[in-house]
């Protein structure tokens, strides 16, 4: 499995184009055990025991592989769709999903690149510093257009509503990292009646010129939002947060937009060299508080 720190330049920042940042991840061939332990222990540990099972979600384009993680026991919990960053479904993402599930949620961590192959999608030895590998990844990201994400989101919500771990009378939440931030907002647009809270951590392409830009979709949603922006992303595109604020105000949606001080793109993810434990804990606190309030 891949997924630990890989040398890279910024992927999918807030605006129209990938930014060239100072963020790095080491070679994907390294083990992810240390990252998984870091997420599972101490503050990062799940509050209650959880169970995990591999699931398959039928979509318009095939079968999406994913992991469903829920509190151990018979009780049903609000569902949460968990969108990984651009490096996809891997152990650190499922460990983060387990932490969230331990707070009382049925969390599905997905392989957003399932149209290519089951996870892990990136081959062993993948390096963002290799131009061919980088071009491959950017092509994979670009292929997940608005329509595909919207239909996948609908399929995911419908799937969760049929699972025994999920309280389908409670509204769902969604959280995304990097490219997943835009996907989380699109989920709220695809299923407004079912989506109660949306969180984007260092989200990419939230504000673009496209008519389907995520910030243009919030008027068709009924969720509360937290948009958590990396400081280096904000420095590259300082106007993005203003466009988001205007969109939320115009739509009369409850939203907090925060630039997390001293952070680099990827600061929430333990297998990123940008990982910032102090600010990550702040992010976790905001996320769990928002979900507790809204997913009822």
C-alpha positions in Angstrom: 0.0 0.0 0.0 1.1 3.5 -0.7 0.4 6.7 1.1 3.2 8.1 3.2 5.1 11.2 2.6 5.9 11.9 -1.0 7.8 14.7 -2.5 5.3 16.9 -4.3 4.3 20.4 -5.4 0.9 21.7 -4.4 -2.0 19.7 -5.9 -5.4 21.2 -6.6 -5.4 24.4 -4.5 -8.3 26.7 -4.0 -8.5 28.4 -7.4 -8.4 27.6 -11.0 -5.0 26.0 -11.3 -2.8 23.7 -9.2 -0.4 25.9 -7.2 3.3 25.3 -7.0 3.8 24.9 -3.3 6.5 23.8 -0.9 4.7 20.7 0.3 6.4 17.3 0.2 5.6 13.7 0.6 8.1 10.9 0.7 8.2 8.0 -1.7 4.9 6.1 -1.9 6.7 2.7 -1.6 7.4 3.4 2.1 5.2 1.7 4.8 2.1 3.5 6.1 2.3 1.8 9.5 3.8 4.8 11.4 1.2 7.1 10.0 -1.6 4.7 11.0 -0.2 4.4 14.5 0.0 8.2 14.8 -3.7 8.6 13.9 -4.8 5.7 16.1 -3.0 6.7 19.3 -3.3 9.4 21.9 -5.5 12.4 21.0 -5.9 10.9 17.5 -7.4 7.7 18.8 -11.1 6.8 18.3 -13.3 7.7 21.3 -15.1 4.3 21.2 -14.3 1.0 19.5 -15.2 0.8 15.8 -15.7 -1.9 13.2 -14.6 -1.7 9.6 -15.8 -3.6 6.6 -15.0 -3.3 2.9 -18.0 -2.3 0.8 -18.9 -1.9 -2.8 -21.1 1.0 -4.0 -22.9 0.7 -7.3 -22.8 3.9 -9.4 -23.8 4.9 -12.9 -20.2 4.0 -14.0 -19.5 0.8 -12.2 -18.6 -0.3 -8.6 -16.8 2.0 -6.2 -14.7 0.3 -3.5 -14.8 1.8 -0.1 -14.5 1.1 3.6 -17.4 1.6 6.0 -16.4 2.3 9.6 -18.9 2.6 12.4 -19.1 2.5 16.2 -19.0 -1.1 17.5 -22.4 -2.3 18.6 -26.0 -2.4 17.4 -26.9 1.3 17.4 -27.3 3.3 14.2 -25.3 6.4 13.7 -25.5 9.4 11.3 -23.7 8.8 8.1 -20.6 10.7 6.9 -19.0 10.6 3.5 -15.2 10.9 3.7 -13.4 12.1 0.6 -9.6 11.5 0.5 -7.1 13.9 -0.9 -5.5 13.5 -4.3 -3.5 10.5 -3.3 -6.6 8.5 -2.7 -7.8 5.7 -0.4 -5.0 4.4 1.7 -4.5 3.3 5.4 -4.0 6.8 6.8 -7.4 7.8 5.3 -9.2 4.8 6.8 -7.5 5.5 10.2 -8.7 9.1 10.1 -12.2 7.7 9.2 -12.0 5.4 12.2 -11.2 8.3 14.5 -14.3 10.1 13.2 -16.4 7.0 13.5 -15.3 6.6 17.1 -17.0 9.9 17.8 -20.4 8.4 16.8 -20.7 8.3 13.0 -20.9 5.7 10.3 -18.1 6.8 8.0 -17.6 5.7 4.4 -14.1 6.3 3.2 -14.1 6.1 -0.6 -11.9 5.4 -3.6 -12.7 8.3 -5.7 -10.6 6.9 -8.6 -12.6 3.6 -8.8 -13.2 4.1 -12.5 -9.5 3.3 -13.0 -9.0 0.4 -10.6 -9.6 -0.6 -6.9 -7.4 1.1 -4.3 -4.5 1.6 -4.2 -4.8 3.3 -7.5 -1.3 4.8 -7.7 1.4 2.3 -8.6 4.2 1.4 -6.1 7.1 3.8 -6.7 4.8 6.7 -7.7 6.6 10.0 -7.3 5.1 13.4 -7.7 8.6 14.6 -8.7 8.5 12.4 -11.8 6.8 14.4 -14.6 5.1 11.4 -16.0 3.7 10.3 -12.7 2.6 13.9 -11.9 0.9 14.2 -15.3 -0.9 10.9 -14.6 -2.2 12.1 -11.3 -3.4 15.5 -12.6 -5.2 13.7 -15.4 -6.9 11.5 -12.9 -8.0 14.5 -10.9 -9.3 16.3 -14.1 -11.3 13.3 -15.2 -13.5 13.6 -12.1 -15.7 16.3 -13.5 -18.7 17.9 -11.9 -21.2 15.4 -13.4 -19.2 12.3 -12.2 -18.8 13.7 -8.7 -22.5 14.6 -8.5 -23.7 11.1 -9.6 -21.2 9.4 -7.3 -22.4 11.5 -4.4 -26.0 10.6 -5.0 -25.0 6.9 -5.1 -23.1 7.2 -1.9 -25.9 8.8 0.0 -28.4 6.2 -1.3 -26.0 3.4 -0.3 -25.5 4.7 3.2 -29.2 5.1 3.7 -29.6 1.3 3.3 -26.8 0.2 5.6 -27.6 -1.2 9.1 -25.0 1.0 10.7 -26.6 4.2 9.5 -29.4 6.2 11.1 -31.2 7.2 7.9 -33.5 9.6 9.9 -30.5 11.8 10.8 -28.9 14.1 8.3 -25.5 13.1 6.8 -22.2 14.9 6.9 -19.4 15.1 4.4 -15.8 16.0 4.8 -13.1 16.3 2.1 -9.4 16.9 2.0 -7.6 18.7 -0.9 -9.6 17.7 -4.0 -12.1 16.1 -1.7 -13.2 19.6 -0.4 -14.9 20.4 -3.6 -16.4 16.9 -3.7 -17.9 17.4 -0.3 -19.6 20.6 -1.4 -21.0 18.9 -4.5 -22.4 16.2 -2.3 -24.5 18.8 -0.5 -25.7 20.1 -3.9 -26.5 16.6 -5.1 -28.5 15.6 -2.0 -29.5 18.8 -0.3 -32.3 17.2 1.8 -30.0 14.6 3.2 -26.8 16.6 3.8 -26.6 18.6 7.0 -22.9 19.6 7.3 -20.0 20.0 5.0 -16.3 20.4 5.9 -13.5 21.2 3.5 -9.9 21.0 4.7 -7.3 22.6 2.5 -9.8 22.2 -0.3 -8.9 22.5 -4.0 -10.8 24.4 -6.7 -13.5 25.7 -4.5 -13.7 29.0 -6.4 -13.3 28.8 -10.2 -14.8 30.6 -13.3 -16.8 27.5 -14.2 -20.6 27.6 -13.9 -20.3 24.5 -11.8 -17.7 25.9 -9.4 -18.5 24.7 -5.8 -19.0 28.2 -4.5 -21.7 28.7 -7.1 -23.6 25.6 -5.8 -24.1 26.5 -2.2 -27.5 28.3 -2.9 -28.9 24.9 -3.8 -27.8 23.3 -0.6 -29.2 23.2 3.0 -26.1 22.4 4.9 -23.9 24.2 7.4 -20.2 24.6 6.4 -16.7 24.9 7.7 -14.1 25.9 5.1 -10.6 25.4 6.5 -7.9 27.0 4.4 -4.2 26.5 4.5 -2.1 29.6 5.0 0.0 29.0 2.0 -3.1 28.4 -0.2 -4.5 31.7 1.0 -1.3 33.5 0.2 -1.5 32.3 -3.3 -5.2 33.1 -3.8 -6.2 35.6 -1.2 -9.4 36.5 -3.0 -10.9 33.0 -2.8 -12.1 33.3 0.8 -13.9 36.5 -0.1 -15.7 34.9 -3.0 -16.7 32.0 -0.7 -17.9 34.4 2.0 -20.1 36.3 -0.5 -21.5 33.0 -1.9 -22.5 31.8 1.6 -23.9 35.2 2.6 -26.0 35.5 -0.6 -27.3 32.0 -0.1 -27.9 32.7 3.6 -26.0 29.6 4.6 -24.4 29.1 8.0 -20.6 29.0 7.3 -17.3 29.5 9.0 -14.3 30.3 6.8 -10.9 30.2 8.5 -7.3 30.4 7.4 -5.4 28.2 9.8 -2.3 30.1 10.7 1.1 28.7 9.9 -0.3 25.8 7.9 0.7 24.3 4.5 -1.6 22.6 2.1 -2.2 19.1 3.5 -1.7 20.0 7.2 -4.6 17.8 8.4 -3.2 14.5 7.0 -0.6 12.7 9.1 1.3 11.2 6.1 2.0 14.6 4.7 5.2 16.6 5.4 2.8 19.5 5.8 1.1 17.8 8.8 0.7 20.3 11.6 -0.5 18.4 14.8 -1.6 21.5 16.7 -3.7 22.9 13.9 -5.0 19.4 12.9 -6.4 19.0 16.4 -8.1 22.4 16.0 -9.6 21.1 12.8 -10.8 17.9 14.4 -12.4 19.9 17.2 -14.3 22.1 14.8 -15.4 19.1 12.7 -16.7 17.1 15.6 -18.6 20.1 17.0 -20.2 20.9 13.7 -21.3 17.3 13.1 -22.6 17.0 16.6 -24.8 20.1 16.2 -26.0 19.5 12.7 -26.3 15.7 12.1 -29.6 15.2 13.9 
